Amino acid sequence: MKILIADIIFKKNLSLRQVSILTGVPKSTLGKLCNGSVPRLDTLEQIAKGLQVRIQDLYDSPWK
């Protein structure tokens, strides 16, 4: 499973600070996720809400 958070942040032309404000997820956590760390489901949900995307848009998996 590949986490696509960094790609979405880039496409929306946002900084980690801006995403942190939108989502309520600490900037340090977002940085770890962009570098390959595996997020918890509740964190994915917060990010999806803040970025106004579906949770499914935040990762790539053959079992989607």
mmCIF file of the N, C-alpha and C atoms, coordinates in Angstrom:
data_MODEL
# 
_entry.id   MODEL 
# 
loop_
_atom_site.group_PDB 
_atom_site.id 
_atom_site.type_symbol 
_atom_site.label_atom_id 
_atom_site.label_alt_id 
_atom_site.label_comp_id 
_atom_site.label_asym_id 
_atom_site.label_entity_id 
_atom_site.label_seq_id 
_atom_site.pdbx_PDB_ins_code 
_atom_site.Cartn_x 
_atom_site.Cartn_y 
_atom_site.Cartn_z 
_atom_site.occupancy 
_atom_site.B_iso_or_equiv 
_atom_site.pdbx_formal_charge 
_atom_site.auth_seq_id 
_atom_site.auth_comp_id 
_atom_site.auth_asym_id 
_atom_site.auth_atom_id 
_atom_site.pdbx_PDB_model_num 
ATOM 1   N N  . MET A 1 1  ? 0.849   -1.164 0.000  1.00 0.00 ? 1  MET A N  1 
ATOM 2   C CA . MET A 1 1  ? 0.000   0.000  0.000  1.00 0.00 ? 1  MET A CA 1 
ATOM 3   C C  . MET A 1 1  ? 0.899   1.233  0.000  1.00 0.00 ? 1  MET A C  1 
ATOM 4   N N  . LYS A 1 2  ? 0.620   2.151  -0.898 1.00 0.00 ? 2  LYS A N  1 
ATOM 5   C CA . LYS A 1 2  ? 1.398   3.377  -0.991 1.00 0.00 ? 2  LYS A CA 1 
ATOM 6   C C  . LYS A 1 2  ? 0.545   4.546  -0.517 1.00 0.00 ? 2  LYS A C  1 
ATOM 7   N N  . ILE A 1 3  ? 1.095   5.348  0.392  1.00 0.00 ? 3  ILE A N  1 
ATOM 8   C CA . ILE A 1 3  ? 0.405   6.521  0.909  1.00 0.00 ? 3  ILE A CA 1 
ATOM 9   C C  . ILE A 1 3  ? 0.643   7.681  -0.052 1.00 0.00 ? 3  ILE A C  1 
ATOM 10  N N  . LEU A 1 4  ? -0.425  8.330  -0.485 1.00 0.00 ? 4  LEU A N  1 
ATOM 11  C CA . LEU A 1 4  ? -0.353  9.386  -1.498 1.00 0.00 ? 4  LEU A CA 1 
ATOM 12  C C  . LEU A 1 4  ? -0.537  10.789 -0.930 1.00 0.00 ? 4  LEU A C  1 
ATOM 13  N N  . ILE A 1 5  ? -0.358  10.950 0.360  1.00 0.00 ? 5  ILE A N  1 
ATOM 14  C CA . ILE A 1 5  ? -0.604  12.250 0.987  1.00 0.00 ? 5  ILE A CA 1 
ATOM 15  C C  . ILE A 1 5  ? 0.310   13.323 0.399  1.00 0.00 ? 5  ILE A C  1 
ATOM 16  N N  . ALA A 1 6  ? 1.576   13.011 0.221  1.00 0.00 ? 6  ALA A N  1 
ATOM 17  C CA . ALA A 1 6  ? 2.519   13.993 -0.329 1.00 0.00 ? 6  ALA A CA 1 
ATOM 18  C C  . ALA A 1 6  ? 2.093   14.431 -1.729 1.00 0.00 ? 6  ALA A C  1 
ATOM 19  N N  . ASP A 1 7  ? 1.620   13.497 -2.536 1.00 0.00 ? 7  ASP A N  1 
ATOM 20  C CA . ASP A 1 7  ? 1.178   13.828 -3.892 1.00 0.00 ? 7  ASP A CA 1 
ATOM 21  C C  . ASP A 1 7  ? -0.015  14.776 -3.869 1.00 0.00 ? 7  ASP A C  1 
ATOM 22  N N  . ILE A 1 8  ? -0.951  14.538 -2.978 1.00 0.00 ? 8  ILE A N  1 
ATOM 23  C CA . ILE A 1 8  ? -2.148  15.381 -2.884 1.00 0.00 ? 8  ILE A CA 1 
ATOM 24  C C  . ILE A 1 8  ? -1.774  16.772 -2.384 1.00 0.00 ? 8  ILE A C  1 
ATOM 25  N N  . ILE A 1 9  ? -0.883  16.831 -1.403 1.00 0.00 ? 9  ILE A N  1 
ATOM 26  C CA . ILE A 1 9  ? -0.430  18.126 -0.889 1.00 0.00 ? 9  ILE A CA 1 
ATOM 27  C C  . ILE A 1 9  ? 0.238   18.916 -2.013 1.00 0.00 ? 9  ILE A C  1 
ATOM 28  N N  . PHE A 1 10 ? 1.069   18.245 -2.813 1.00 0.00 ? 10 PHE A N  1 
ATOM 29  C CA . PHE A 1 10 ? 1.746   18.904 -3.932 1.00 0.00 ? 10 PHE A CA 1 
ATOM 30  C C  . PHE A 1 10 ? 0.742   19.392 -4.971 1.00 0.00 ? 10 PHE A C  1 
ATOM 31  N N  . LYS A 1 11 ? -0.224  18.545 -5.332 1.00 0.00 ? 11 LYS A N  1 
ATOM 32  C CA . LYS A 1 11 ? -1.224  18.920 -6.340 1.00 0.00 ? 11 LYS A CA 1 
ATOM 33  C C  . LYS A 1 11 ? -2.076  20.097 -5.891 1.00 0.00 ? 11 LYS A C  1 
ATOM 34  N N  . LYS A 1 12 ? -2.348  20.179 -4.589 1.00 0.00 ? 12 LYS A N  1 
ATOM 35  C CA . LYS A 1 12 ? -3.157  21.278 -4.065 1.00 0.00 ? 12 LYS A CA 1 
ATOM 36  C C  . LYS A 1 12 ? -2.299  22.512 -3.749 1.00 0.00 ? 12 LYS A C  1 
ATOM 37  N N  . ASN A 1 13 ? -0.986  22.404 -3.982 1.00 0.00 ? 13 ASN A N  1 
ATOM 38  C CA . ASN A 1 13 ? -0.043  23.502 -3.776 1.00 0.00 ? 13 ASN A CA 1 
ATOM 39  C C  . ASN A 1 13 ? -0.104  24.039 -2.343 1.00 0.00 ? 13 ASN A C  1 
ATOM 40  N N  . LEU A 1 14 ? -0.061  23.119 -1.375 1.00 0.00 ? 14 LEU A N  1 
ATOM 41  C CA . LEU A 1 14 ? -0.125  23.482 0.036  1.00 0.00 ? 14 LEU A CA 1 
ATOM 42  C C  . LEU A 1 14 ? 1.194   23.144 0.724  1.00 0.00 ? 14 LEU A C  1 
ATOM 43  N N  . SER A 1 15 ? 1.486   23.850 1.798  1.00 0.00 ? 15 SER A N  1 
ATOM 44  C CA . SER A 1 15 ? 2.646   23.521 2.627  1.00 0.00 ? 15 SER A CA 1 
ATOM 45  C C  . SER A 1 15 ? 2.190   22.588 3.747  1.00 0.00 ? 15 SER A C  1 
ATOM 46  N N  . LEU A 1 16 ? 3.152   21.946 4.402  1.00 0.00 ? 16 LEU A N  1 
ATOM 47  C CA . LEU A 1 16 ? 2.803   21.085 5.526  1.00 0.00 ? 16 LEU A CA 1 
ATOM 48  C C  . LEU A 1 16 ? 2.146   21.903 6.644  1.00 0.00 ? 16 LEU A C  1 
ATOM 49  N N  . ARG A 1 17 ? 2.587   23.123 6.814  1.00 0.00 ? 17 ARG A N  1 
ATOM 50  C CA . ARG A 1 17 ? 1.990   23.991 7.835  1.00 0.00 ? 17 ARG A CA 1 
ATOM 51  C C  . ARG A 1 17 ? 0.519   24.250 7.520  1.00 0.00 ? 17 ARG A C  1 
ATOM 52  N N  . GLN A 1 18 ? 0.220   24.543 6.266  1.00 0.00 ? 18 GLN A N  1 
ATOM 53  C CA . GLN A 1 18 ? -1.169  24.793 5.864  1.00 0.00 ? 18 GLN A CA 1 
ATOM 54  C C  . GLN A 1 18 ? -2.026  23.546 6.067  1.00 0.00 ? 18 GLN A C  1 
ATOM 55  N N  . VAL A 1 19 ? -1.496  22.400 5.698  1.00 0.00 ? 19 VAL A N  1 
ATOM 56  C CA . VAL A 1 19 ? -2.238  21.142 5.855  1.00 0.00 ? 19 VAL A CA 1 
ATOM 57  C C  . VAL A 1 19 ? -2.451  20.849 7.333  1.00 0.00 ? 19 VAL A C  1 
ATOM 58  N N  . SER A 1 20 ? -1.456  21.142 8.146  1.00 0.00 ? 20 SER A N  1 
ATOM 59  C CA . SER A 1 20 ? -1.588  20.941 9.583  1.00 0.00 ? 20 SER A CA 1 
ATOM 60  C C  . SER A 1 20 ? -2.724  21.795 10.140 1.00 0.00 ? 20 SER A C  1 
ATOM 61  N N  . ILE A 1 21 ? -2.824  23.016 9.713  1.00 0.00 ? 21 ILE A N  1 
ATOM 62  C CA . ILE A 1 21 ? -3.893  23.908 10.163 1.00 0.00 ? 21 ILE A CA 1 
ATOM 63  C C  . ILE A 1 21 ? -5.250  23.401 9.685  1.00 0.00 ? 21 ILE A C  1 
ATOM 64  N N  . LEU A 1 22 ? -5.329  22.963 8.436  1.00 0.00 ? 22 LEU A N  1 
ATOM 65  C CA . LEU A 1 22 ? -6.593  22.476 7.874  1.00 0.00 ? 22 LEU A CA 1 
ATOM 66  C C  . LEU A 1 22 ? -7.080  21.187 8.537  1.00 0.00 ? 22 LEU A C  1 
ATOM 67  N N  . THR A 1 23 ? -6.134  20.326 8.896  1.00 0.00 ? 23 THR A N  1 
ATOM 68  C CA . THR A 1 23 ? -6.496  18.985 9.357  1.00 0.00 ? 23 THR A CA 1 
ATOM 69  C C  . THR A 1 23 ? -6.437  18.802 10.873 1.00 0.00 ? 23 THR A C  1 
ATOM 70  N N  . GLY A 1 24 ? -5.650  19.618 11.548 1.00 0.00 ? 24 GLY A N  1 
ATOM 71  C CA . GLY A 1 24 ? -5.445  19.421 12.971 1.00 0.00 ? 24 GLY A CA 1 
ATOM 72  C C  . GLY A 1 24 ? -4.407  18.349 13.277 1.00 0.00 ? 24 GLY A C  1 
ATOM 73  N N  . VAL A 1 25 ? -3.749  17.842 12.253 1.00 0.00 ? 25 VAL A N  1 
ATOM 74  C CA . VAL A 1 25 ? -2.690  16.841 12.406 1.00 0.00 ? 25 VAL A CA 1 
ATOM 75  C C  . VAL A 1 25 ? -1.360  17.588 12.530 1.00 0.00 ? 25 VAL A C  1 
ATOM 76  N N  . PRO A 1 26 ? -0.545  17.267 13.531 1.00 0.00 ? 26 PRO A N  1 
ATOM 77  C CA . PRO A 1 26 ? 0.729   17.968 13.695 1.00 0.00 ? 26 PRO A CA 1 
ATOM 78  C C  . PRO A 1 26 ? 1.607   17.894 12.450 1.00 0.00 ? 26 PRO A C  1 
ATOM 79  N N  . LYS A 1 27 ? 2.334   18.982 12.221 1.00 0.00 ? 27 LYS A N  1 
ATOM 80  C CA . LYS A 1 27 ? 3.220   19.069 11.060 1.00 0.00 ? 27 LYS A CA 1 
ATOM 81  C C  . LYS A 1 27 ? 4.254   17.944 11.072 1.00 0.00 ? 27 LYS A C  1 
ATOM 82  N N  . SER A 1 28 ? 4.742   17.582 12.242 1.00 0.00 ? 28 SER A N  1 
ATOM 83  C CA . SER A 1 28 ? 5.740   16.510 12.336 1.00 0.00 ? 28 SER A CA 1 
ATOM 84  C C  . SER A 1 28 ? 5.153   15.170 11.886 1.00 0.00 ? 28 SER A C  1 
ATOM 85  N N  . THR A 1 29 ? 3.901   14.928 12.236 1.00 0.00 ? 29 THR A N  1 
ATOM 86  C CA . THR A 1 29 ? 3.224   13.692 11.811 1.00 0.00 ? 29 THR A CA 1 
ATOM 87  C C  . THR A 1 29 ? 3.039   13.687 10.300 1.00 0.00 ? 29 THR A C  1 
ATOM 88  N N  . LEU A 1 30 ? 2.620   14.814 9.750  1.00 0.00 ? 30 LEU A N  1 
ATOM 89  C CA . LEU A 1 30 ? 2.448   14.911 8.296  1.00 0.00 ? 30 LEU A CA 1 
ATOM 90  C C  . LEU A 1 30 ? 3.771   14.661 7.580  1.00 0.00 ? 30 LEU A C  1 
ATOM 91  N N  . GLY A 1 31 ? 4.850   15.201 8.121  1.00 0.00 ? 31 GLY A N  1 
ATOM 92  C CA . GLY A 1 31 ? 6.170   14.982 7.530  1.00 0.00 ? 31 GLY A CA 1 
ATOM 93  C C  . GLY A 1 31 ? 6.550   13.514 7.521  1.00 0.00 ? 31 GLY A C  1 
ATOM 94  N N  . LYS A 1 32 ? 6.269   12.821 8.623  1.00 0.00 ? 32 LYS A N  1 
ATOM 95  C CA . LYS A 1 32 ? 6.567   11.386 8.692  1.00 0.00 ? 32 LYS A CA 1 
ATOM 96  C C  . LYS A 1 32 ? 5.739   10.609 7.679  1.00 0.00 ? 32 LYS A C  1 
ATOM 97  N N  . LEU A 1 33 ? 4.467   10.991 7.532  1.00 0.00 ? 33 LEU A N  1 
ATOM 98  C CA . LEU A 1 33 ? 3.592   10.299 6.580  1.00 0.00 ? 33 LEU A CA 1 
ATOM 99  C C  . LEU A 1 33 ? 4.059   10.532 5.148  1.00 0.00 ? 33 LEU A C  1 
ATOM 100 N N  . CYS A 1 34 ? 4.514   11.735 4.862  1.00 0.00 ? 34 CYS A N  1 
ATOM 101 C CA . CYS A 1 34 ? 5.018   12.037 3.515  1.00 0.00 ? 34 CYS A CA 1 
ATOM 102 C C  . CYS A 1 34 ? 6.305   11.276 3.219  1.00 0.00 ? 34 CYS A C  1 
ATOM 103 N N  . ASN A 1 35 ? 7.016   10.870 4.275  1.00 0.00 ? 35 ASN A N  1 
ATOM 104 C CA . ASN A 1 35 ? 8.268   10.127 4.099  1.00 0.00 ? 35 ASN A CA 1 
ATOM 105 C C  . ASN A 1 35 ? 8.102   8.624  4.223  1.00 0.00 ? 35 ASN A C  1 
ATOM 106 N N  . GLY A 1 36 ? 6.851   8.147  4.234  1.00 0.00 ? 36 GLY A N  1 
ATOM 107 C CA . GLY A 1 36 ? 6.635   6.708  4.164  1.00 0.00 ? 36 GLY A CA 1 
ATOM 108 C C  . GLY A 1 36 ? 6.096   6.037  5.405  1.00 0.00 ? 36 GLY A C  1 
ATOM 109 N N  . SER A 1 37 ? 5.901   6.766  6.485  1.00 0.00 ? 37 SER A N  1 
ATOM 110 C CA . SER A 1 37 ? 5.326   6.162  7.680  1.00 0.00 ? 37 SER A CA 1 
ATOM 111 C C  . SER A 1 37 ? 3.874   5.755  7.408  1.00 0.00 ? 37 SER A C  1 
ATOM 112 N N  . VAL A 1 38 ? 3.417   4.714  8.072  1.00 0.00 ? 38 VAL A N  1 
ATOM 113 C CA . VAL A 1 38 ? 2.050   4.223  7.863  1.00 0.00 ? 38 VAL A CA 1 
ATOM 114 C C  . VAL A 1 38 ? 1.113   4.901  8.872  1.00 0.00 ? 38 VAL A C  1 
ATOM 115 N N  . PRO A 1 39 ? 0.073   5.578  8.387  1.00 0.00 ? 39 PRO A N  1 
ATOM 116 C CA . PRO A 1 39 ? -0.821  6.310  9.286  1.00 0.00 ? 39 PRO A CA 1 
ATOM 117 C C  . PRO A 1 39 ? -1.872  5.422  9.933  1.00 0.00 ? 39 PRO A C  1 
ATOM 118 N N  . ARG A 1 40 ? -2.401  5.906  11.060 1.00 0.00 ? 40 ARG A N  1 
ATOM 119 C CA . ARG A 1 40 ? -3.549  5.252  11.685 1.00 0.00 ? 40 ARG A CA 1 
ATOM 120 C C  . ARG A 1 40 ? -4.786  5.680  10.900 1.00 0.00 ? 40 ARG A C  1 
ATOM 121 N N  . LEU A 1 41 ? -5.834  4.892  11.018 1.00 0.00 ? 41 LEU A N  1 
ATOM 122 C CA . LEU A 1 41 ? -7.069  5.162  10.285 1.00 0.00 ? 41 LEU A CA 1 
ATOM 123 C C  . LEU A 1 41 ? -7.694  6.493  10.697 1.00 0.00 ? 41 LEU A C  1 
ATOM 124 N N  . ASP A 1 42 ? -7.677  6.813  11.987 1.00 0.00 ? 42 ASP A N  1 
ATOM 125 C CA . ASP A 1 42 ? -8.263  8.082  12.425 1.00 0.00 ? 42 ASP A CA 1 
ATOM 126 C C  . ASP A 1 42 ? -7.477  9.275  11.888 1.00 0.00 ? 42 ASP A C  1 
ATOM 127 N N  . THR A 1 43 ? -6.171  9.109  11.725 1.00 0.00 ? 43 THR A N  1 
ATOM 128 C CA . THR A 1 43 ? -5.352  10.167 11.141 1.00 0.00 ? 43 THR A CA 1 
ATOM 129 C C  . THR A 1 43 ? -5.695  10.351 9.670  1.00 0.00 ? 43 THR A C  1 
ATOM 130 N N  . LEU A 1 44 ? -5.871  9.242  8.957  1.00 0.00 ? 44 LEU A N  1 
ATOM 131 C CA . LEU A 1 44 ? -6.283  9.324  7.550  1.00 0.00 ? 44 LEU A CA 1 
ATOM 132 C C  . LEU A 1 44 ? -7.619  10.048 7.419  1.00 0.00 ? 44 LEU A C  1 
ATOM 133 N N  . GLU A 1 45 ? -8.528  9.764  8.339  1.00 0.00 ? 45 GLU A N  1 
ATOM 134 C CA . GLU A 1 45 ? -9.841  10.394 8.308  1.00 0.00 ? 45 GLU A CA 1 
ATOM 135 C C  . GLU A 1 45 ? -9.723  11.907 8.528  1.00 0.00 ? 45 GLU A C  1 
ATOM 136 N N  . GLN A 1 46 ? -8.902  12.320 9.484  1.00 0.00 ? 46 GLN A N  1 
ATOM 137 C CA . GLN A 1 46 ? -8.698  13.746 9.735  1.00 0.00 ? 46 GLN A CA 1 
ATOM 138 C C  . GLN A 1 46 ? -8.120  14.440 8.505  1.00 0.00 ? 46 GLN A C  1 
ATOM 139 N N  . ILE A 1 47 ? -7.146  13.808 7.884  1.00 0.00 ? 47 ILE A N  1 
ATOM 140 C CA . ILE A 1 47 ? -6.500  14.394 6.711  1.00 0.00 ? 47 ILE A CA 1 
ATOM 141 C C  . ILE A 1 47 ? -7.489  14.484 5.564  1.00 0.00 ? 47 ILE A C  1 
ATOM 142 N N  . ALA A 1 48 ? -8.260  13.438 5.354  1.00 0.00 ? 48 ALA A N  1 
ATOM 143 C CA . ALA A 1 48 ? -9.257  13.437 4.279  1.00 0.00 ? 48 ALA A CA 1 
ATOM 144 C C  . ALA A 1 48 ? -10.278 14.558 4.479  1.00 0.00 ? 48 ALA A C  1 
ATOM 145 N N  . LYS A 1 49 ? -10.754 14.723 5.700  1.00 0.00 ? 49 LYS A N  1 
ATOM 146 C CA . LYS A 1 49 ? -11.718 15.795 5.984  1.00 0.00 ? 49 LYS A CA 1 
ATOM 147 C C  . LYS A 1 49 ? -11.108 17.158 5.724  1.00 0.00 ? 49 LYS A C  1 
ATOM 148 N N  . GLY A 1 50 ? -9.896  17.370 6.230  1.00 0.00 ? 50 GLY A N  1 
ATOM 149 C CA . GLY A 1 50 ? -9.243  18.667 6.080  1.00 0.00 ? 50 GLY A CA 1 
ATOM 150 C C  . GLY A 1 50 ? -8.925  19.027 4.642  1.00 0.00 ? 50 GLY A C  1 
ATOM 151 N N  . LEU A 1 51 ? -8.532  18.021 3.853  1.00 0.00 ? 51 LEU A N  1 
ATOM 152 C CA . LEU A 1 51 ? -8.187  18.267 2.448  1.00 0.00 ? 51 LEU A CA 1 
ATOM 153 C C  . LEU A 1 51 ? -9.387  18.118 1.516  1.00 0.00 ? 51 LEU A C  1 
ATOM 154 N N  . GLN A 1 52 ? -10.521 17.737 2.068  1.00 0.00 ? 52 GLN A N  1 
ATOM 155 C CA . GLN A 1 52 ? -11.760 17.548 1.322  1.00 0.00 ? 52 GLN A CA 1 
ATOM 156 C C  . GLN A 1 52 ? -11.593 16.542 0.181  1.00 0.00 ? 52 GLN A C  1 
ATOM 157 N N  . VAL A 1 53 ? -11.039 15.378 0.569  1.00 0.00 ? 53 VAL A N  1 
ATOM 158 C CA . VAL A 1 53 ? -10.904 14.253 -0.359 1.00 0.00 ? 53 VAL A CA 1 
ATOM 159 C C  . VAL A 1 53 ? -11.451 13.012 0.333  1.00 0.00 ? 53 VAL A C  1 
ATOM 160 N N  . ARG A 1 54 ? -11.638 11.945 -0.414 1.00 0.00 ? 54 ARG A N  1 
ATOM 161 C CA . ARG A 1 54 ? -12.062 10.672 0.166  1.00 0.00 ? 54 ARG A CA 1 
ATOM 162 C C  . ARG A 1 54 ? -10.851 9.982  0.777  1.00 0.00 ? 54 ARG A C  1 
ATOM 163 N N  . ILE A 1 55 ? -11.077 9.174  1.797  1.00 0.00 ? 55 ILE A N  1 
ATOM 164 C CA . ILE A 1 55 ? -9.972  8.423  2.395  1.00 0.00 ? 55 ILE A CA 1 
ATOM 165 C C  . ILE A 1 55 ? -9.277  7.578  1.336  1.00 0.00 ? 55 ILE A C  1 
ATOM 166 N N  . GLN A 1 56 ? -10.037 7.009  0.417  1.00 0.00 ? 56 GLN A N  1 
ATOM 167 C CA . GLN A 1 56 ? -9.469  6.163  -0.643 1.00 0.00 ? 56 GLN A CA 1 
ATOM 168 C C  . GLN A 1 56 ? -8.491  6.929  -1.529 1.00 0.00 ? 56 GLN A C  1 
ATOM 169 N N  . ASP A 1 57 ? -8.630  8.253  -1.595 1.00 0.00 ? 57 ASP A N  1 
ATOM 170 C CA . ASP A 1 57 ? -7.723  9.053  -2.415 1.00 0.00 ? 57 ASP A CA 1 
ATOM 171 C C  . ASP A 1 57 ? -6.349  9.202  -1.765 1.00 0.00 ? 57 ASP A C  1 
ATOM 172 N N  . LEU A 1 58 ? -6.236  8.872  -0.480 1.00 0.00 ? 58 LEU A N  1 
ATOM 173 C CA . LEU A 1 58 ? -4.993  9.077  0.253  1.00 0.00 ? 58 LEU A CA 1 
ATOM 174 C C  . LEU A 1 58 ? -4.023  7.902  0.162  1.00 0.00 ? 58 LEU A C  1 
ATOM 175 N N  . TYR A 1 59 ? -4.454  6.796  -0.440 1.00 0.00 ? 59 TYR A N  1 
ATOM 176 C CA . TYR A 1 59 ? -3.556  5.653  -0.567 1.00 0.00 ? 59 TYR A CA 1 
ATOM 177 C C  . TYR A 1 59 ? -3.845  4.904  -1.863 1.00 0.00 ? 59 TYR A C  1 
ATOM 178 N N  . ASP A 1 60 ? -2.870  4.142  -2.293 1.00 0.00 ? 60 ASP A N  1 
ATOM 179 C CA . ASP A 1 60 ? -3.003  3.315  -3.483 1.00 0.00 ? 60 ASP A CA 1 
ATOM 180 C C  . ASP A 1 60 ? -2.825  1.860  -3.061 1.00 0.00 ? 60 ASP A C  1 
ATOM 181 N N  . SER A 1 61 ? -3.784  1.029  -3.425 1.00 0.00 ? 61 SER A N  1 
ATOM 182 C CA . SER A 1 61 ? -3.716  -0.381 -3.057 1.00 0.00 ? 61 SER A CA 1 
ATOM 183 C C  . SER A 1 61 ? -4.432  -1.209 -4.119 1.00 0.00 ? 61 SER A C  1 
ATOM 184 N N  . PRO A 1 62 ? -3.919  -2.388 -4.411 1.00 0.00 ? 62 PRO A N  1 
ATOM 185 C CA . PRO A 1 62 ? -4.594  -3.237 -5.386 1.00 0.00 ? 62 PRO A CA 1 
ATOM 186 C C  . PRO A 1 62 ? -5.947  -3.765 -4.869 1.00 0.00 ? 62 PRO A C  1 
ATOM 187 N N  . TRP A 1 63 ? -6.197  -3.648 -3.566 1.00 0.00 ? 63 TRP A N  1 
ATOM 188 C CA . TRP A 1 63 ? -7.438  -4.154 -2.991 1.00 0.00 ? 63 TRP A CA 1 
ATOM 189 C C  . TRP A 1 63 ? -8.439  -3.040 -2.699 1.00 0.00 ? 63 TRP A C  1 
ATOM 190 N N  . LYS A 1 64 ? -8.285  -1.918 -3.294 1.00 0.00 ? 64 LYS A N  1 
ATOM 191 C CA . LYS A 1 64 ? -9.174  -0.775 -3.097 1.00 0.00 ? 64 LYS A CA 1 
ATOM 192 C C  . LYS A 1 64 ? -10.567 -1.092 -3.565 1.00 0.00 ? 64 LYS A C  1 
# 
